[in-house]
Amino acid sequence: MKSVKSIYILVAFLITFSSLNASSSDWGATGHRTIGKIAEDYLNGKTKREISELLNGQSLSLVSTFGDDIKSDKRYNEFYTWHYVNMPFGVKYEDSEKNPKGDMVTGIEKCKEIILDVNSTKEDKVFHLKMLVHLIGDLHQPMHIGRKEDKGGNDVQVQWFNKGTNLHRVWDSEMINHFKMTFTELAGNTDKISKEQVKFLQNGTTVDWANETRTLTMKAYASAEIGEKLGYKYMYDNFGMARTQLQKGGIRLAKVLNDIFK
């Protein structure tokens, strides 16, 4: 009887542990995978072959969470600041005070530089390709280009359907997870746009895209007050912008990769 009771306790623990992990996906995993999946539809043949060779057949969706996956490993602490840009409202990236440890924009450029360097090892190219896929995703999440004083909205505490969270997490994962679509469903239900519109979205540089996202950051900050209860109305008002950013992120990721492997 004692062993049977122990088994029940173990099973209950595993179920609870799985539920906790499923609800705490850190854009979160679904958002990043959506961007990776969208990007694959805009890659040319040569780029697909080059990426498949480097990633040993793994998809962009699979590797898109790599940048977050390695955060728990102290060996990669030097890459932590690559996930965001902090700057005051009303200041463009090119005019802002730069983080001496690097930021998302410099991280993206470093990834491209290493992938393009003929002297880079395959291991380095693979690592920085995975990071690049992740960082282009982060570039399109408004709260990743936030204010330094509140850590990109992480210190802006709000209620999400009566549960405590913060504004950064609402944009990273809460809205996406509440929508209850898989990344393949989200990627398969993007707005239909013309080739001309795709070309328009792919114009510009990493800095241009950072400044563009920054305008949405200000809207995201203005969308909620500290302690505010957010729910269906917030989803109605803001999830369209989140979906658009996922689509832009995928289309632009494809442009960056096509340029690298042309």
N, C-alpha and C positions, 0 to 999 in steps of 0.2 A: 504493500500500500504506500509505503514511504517513497519508493521509486516512482510509482505512478503519479503521486502528488508532485514530485520534483519535475516530472515531465510536463505536467500541466502548467507549473510555474514557468518553466523554460519556454513553452509555447506561447504563453501569455506575454512574456517579456519580449520575445521575437516579434510578435504581432505589434506590440506597442512601439518597439524600436523601429520597425519598418514604417509604421504610420508617421512617426516623428520625422524620419528621413524623407518620406514622400512629401510631407507638407512643408519642408524647409529647403526646397530646392533653390539654390542660389543662382541688362537683361538677365534673369534666372536662366536655368538650364533650358527651359522650353523656348524662351525668346532667342537665345543664342543658336539653338538647333534650327529654329525657324529661319533665321538669317542664313545659316549655312545651306539649308535645303533650297531656299530661294536662289541663292547665288549659283548653285549647280545648274540651274536652268539657263543661265546667261553665260556660261563658260564656253569658249570655243574648243574644238577638238584637241588641239595641241596642248592647251592648258590642262584639259582633263587628263590627258595621258601623262603629262609631267607630274601633276599632283598625285595621280594614282601610283606612279612609280615611287615618289617620295614617301607617301603615306602607306605604302604597301596595301593599297586597295581600300583603305579606310575612307569614309565619306567626310565631307566638310562638316556635316551635322554632328558626327561622332566626335571630332576633334575640337569642335567649337567651344566646348566648356573647359578645355585644357588650362586656360589662363586662371580659372577659378579653382580647378582641381589641385593645382600645385601650391595654392596659398597655404595649405597646412604643413608644407615642407619648408623648414627654415633655410634650406639651401637656396631657395628661390626668392628670398626676401628682397633682393635687389630689384626685382621686377614689380613689386607691389605698387609703386607710384605710377607705373605705366597704365593703370586702369582708369585714371581720371585726370581731369584738369581742374584746378581751382582758380577762379579769378573773380574780381568784383563785377557787379552789374555795370553795364555801360562801357566796358573795356573789351576790345577785341584781343584775340589770342596773341597776335603779333606785337601788341603794345603792352601785354601783361607781364608781371614779374614771373619769371620762370623758376620752376622747382629745380634746384641743383642736382637732385637725384633723378631727374627726368620726369616726363609725364606721358600721357597717352599719345600726343602728337609726335614727340621725339621717339617714343617707343615704336610707333608704326613705321617711322622712317628708318629706324635702326633695323627692324625686321626686314624691310625691303632691301636694305643695303647688304645684309648678310646673305639673304637668299640669292641675290644677284651676283655676289662675289664668287668668282670661279675658284678661289682658294679656300672657300668655306668647306668644312667637312659635311658629309651628308647628315650626320647627327645634328650639327648646328643648323643646317637648313630646315630639317624637319621640326626642330624645336621652335624656330622663329616663324615657320609657316603656321604652326598651330597657334602661336601667340598672335600672329597677324590676323588670323580668322577671328579670334576672340576680340581683339582690340578694335577692329572695324565695327564689330557689334556694339561694343561699349561706346564708341564714338557717337552712336545714334540713340543712346539712352540719355534723355535730357538731364537726369540727375547725376550723370557721370561728368558733367561739365558744370559743377555747382559751386557754391560758396565755401570758402575755407573754414569760416567760423562755425558752420554747422555740418561740416564733413559731407558736403553734397547731399544734404537733406537727411542724413542718418540721425541727426540730433533733433529733427523736427518730428516730435512724437504726435501720432494721430491714432484714431480708432478705425479699424477696418472691419465692418460688420460686427461691431462691438468687441473686437479683440485688439489689444494693443500692438502697434507696429510703428513704423516711421515712414515718412514720405518717400525716401529713397527706395525702400522695400516695396512700397505700393507700386512704383513704376518698374522696379526690377522684376517683380514676380506676382504680387498679389492680384493685380488686374488680370494678367494673363492666365494665372491659375484658376481664377474665379470664372473665367470664360469657358473653361472646361473643354478646350480643344487640344488635341495633340499637336506637336510641331508640324507633322505632315498635313494635318487638316488646316492649320493656320497658313502654311506655305501654299497649299492648294486652293486657298480662298482669298488670295490677294486681289486687289482691284485690277481690272484689265486696263492696260495702258499701251499706247502706240510705241513704235520704234523711235519716233521723234521724241516722245516723252522720256523714254529710257535714256536716250542720248543726252537729253537736257539734264536729267538727274545725275548722270555720270560726269558731267562737266565739273571742272574745278579741282582744287587740291585738298589735301587733308586739312589744311588750315581753313580753307573756305567752308568745308563741311563742319568743322568744329564751331566756327562762328555761326553757321546756320542753325546747328543744334542748340547753340546758346540762346537764340531767340525763343526757342521752345522751352528751354530751362526756366526762363523768367515766367512764362505762362504756367509751368508746372508749380513753381513756388507760389504763384498768386492763386493757385487753384484750391489751396487749403490753408487753414490756420492751425496753429499748435493746439492739440487736444480735440480738434474737430472730428465728428463722427462721419465717416465716409462709407458710402454703400452704393446702391443701385444708381442714384442720381449722378454720383461721381463717375461711375462706369459709363453712363450714357453720355456725359459731357466730355470724357477724356480718352476712352478706349480707342476711338477712331484715330486719334493722333498717335497712340502707341502702335497700332497696326500699320499706319503709314510709315512710321520710323523703322519698323521691322522690314517692310518692303524696300525702303530706301537703302537700308543697311545691306540687304542681300544683293541688290542691283549694283551698288557701289563696291562691295567686296569682289564681285565678279570682275568689275572694271580693273581694280587694283591687281588681281591675279592674272587677268589676260595681259595686262601691261608688263608684268614681271616675266611671264613665260612666252612672250610673243616671239 
